[in-house]
């Protein structure tokens, strides 16, 4: 029994010696990998946008506000649902105002000052969303209504003769 305990102790010592021998090799491998890595890049400059577009989509169930650069790249967005409203309360004018204000706060980080507003839809939050944008200090350049409307559509199918 004593011999087996001594053998186990010897095996444990050898295992620790082996580990200590391997670690310098591993360290040198890691060091060579780190040396091969390129120097860390500096942070990209935050783009400065003074004029943008705000798109307000007001449906019967929700109001979504998207603020973009003039070329269409999205800076920030918010909706009544993302602002914490659920169910029927999402379609209220107050929820649209809160969503517009939160989208404006996000977009102001890019230096946004002036916007053109494009309103689409028939929801109750249309006007209040525009007021929410103005309340947060954005200057309105223009307001356009882009709500799609029917124009008698396609030609009807000809009447069936019997």
C-alpha positions in Angstrom: 0.0 0.0 0.0 2.8 2.4 0.9 4.4 1.7 -2.5 1.3 2.6 -4.4 0.9 5.9 -2.5 4.5 6.8 -3.2 4.0 5.9 -6.9 0.9 8.1 -7.0 2.8 11.0 -5.4 5.7 10.6 -7.9 3.2 10.6 -10.8 1.5 13.8 -9.5 5.0 15.5 -9.2 5.9 14.5 -12.7 2.6 15.8 -14.0 3.2 19.2 -12.4 6.7 19.3 -13.8 5.4 18.5 -17.3 2.8 21.3 -17.1 5.5 23.8 -16.0 7.7 22.7 -18.9 4.8 23.2 -21.4 3.7 26.6 -20.3 6.8 28.6 -21.6 6.2 27.0 -25.0 2.6 28.0 -24.9 3.5 31.5 -23.8 6.0 31.9 -26.6 3.3 30.8 -29.1 0.8 33.3 -27.8 3.5 36.1 -27.8 4.3 35.3 -31.5 0.6 35.5 -32.3 0.3 38.8 -30.5 3.3 40.2 -32.3 1.8 39.2 -35.7 -1.5 41.1 -34.9 -1.7 44.6 -36.4 -1.8 47.6 -34.2 -5.3 48.3 -32.8 -7.2 50.7 -34.9 -8.5 53.9 -33.4 -12.2 54.5 -33.1 -14.0 55.6 -36.3 -15.0 59.2 -36.3 -18.7 59.7 -35.4 -20.4 61.2 -38.4 -21.7 64.7 -38.1 -25.2 65.2 -39.7 -26.9 68.6 -39.5 -29.8 68.0 -41.9 -31.8 64.8 -42.1 -35.1 63.3 -42.9 -37.7 62.1 -40.4 -40.2 59.4 -41.5 -43.4 59.1 -39.5 -45.4 56.0 -40.2 -48.7 56.2 -38.3 -50.9 53.1 -38.5 -54.0 52.2 -36.6 -52.0 50.1 -34.2 -48.6 51.8 -33.8 -46.5 54.8 -34.8 -42.9 54.3 -36.0 -40.5 57.2 -36.4 -37.2 56.8 -38.4 -34.6 59.5 -38.6 -32.2 59.3 -41.5 -29.4 61.2 -43.2 -30.4 62.9 -46.4 -29.1 59.9 -48.5 -31.3 57.5 -46.5 -28.8 55.9 -44.0 -30.7 55.4 -40.7 -29.4 57.4 -37.7 -32.1 56.5 -35.2 -35.6 55.0 -34.9 -38.2 54.5 -32.3 -41.8 53.3 -32.1 -44.6 53.5 -29.6 -44.0 49.8 -28.8 -40.3 50.3 -28.2 -41.1 53.3 -26.0 -42.9 50.9 -23.5 -46.5 51.1 -24.7 -48.5 47.9 -25.2 -51.8 47.1 -26.9 -54.3 49.8 -27.7 -52.1 52.5 -26.0 -49.5 52.2 -28.8 -51.9 53.9 -31.2 -52.5 57.0 -29.0 -51.1 60.5 -29.8 -49.1 60.6 -26.5 -47.3 57.3 -27.4 -46.4 58.8 -30.8 -45.0 61.9 -29.1 -42.9 59.9 -26.7 -41.5 57.8 -29.5 -40.7 60.9 -31.5 -38.9 62.4 -28.6 -36.8 59.2 -27.9 -35.8 59.0 -31.6 -34.8 62.6 -31.5 -32.6 62.1 -28.5 -30.8 59.3 -30.2 -30.3 61.3 -33.4 -29.1 64.4 -31.6 -25.9 62.4 -30.8 -25.0 62.8 -34.5 -25.4 66.6 -34.3 -28.8 66.7 -36.1 -30.4 70.2 -36.1 -32.8 70.4 -39.0 -35.2 67.9 -40.5 -37.6 67.3 -43.4 -40.6 65.3 -42.2 -42.4 62.7 -44.3 -45.7 61.6 -42.7 -47.4 58.4 -43.9 -50.5 56.7 -42.7 -53.8 57.5 -41.1 -53.1 56.8 -37.4 -54.0 59.2 -34.6 -50.3 59.8 -33.8 -49.5 61.7 -37.0 -49.6 65.3 -35.8 -48.4 64.6 -32.3 -45.3 62.8 -33.6 -44.3 65.9 -35.6 -44.9 68.0 -32.5 -42.6 65.7 -30.5 -39.8 66.2 -33.0 -40.2 70.0 -32.7 -40.4 69.9 -28.9 -37.0 68.4 -28.7 -35.4 71.3 -30.5 -35.3 70.2 -34.1 -36.0 72.8 -36.7 -38.6 71.8 -39.4 -37.7 72.5 -43.0 -40.8 70.9 -44.5 -43.6 68.5 -43.9 -44.8 66.2 -46.7 -47.7 63.8 -46.6 -46.8 60.6 -48.4 -49.9 58.6 -47.5 -50.7 56.3 -50.4 -54.2 56.7 -51.8 -56.4 54.8 -54.3 -56.7 56.1 -57.8 -59.2 53.6 -59.1 -56.5 51.0 -59.6 -56.5 48.4 -62.2 -59.0 48.0 -65.0 -61.9 45.7 -63.9 -62.5 42.3 -65.4 -64.9 42.4 -68.4 -68.5 41.4 -67.6 -69.4 37.7 -68.2 -71.9 37.1 -71.0 -74.3 34.3 -70.5 
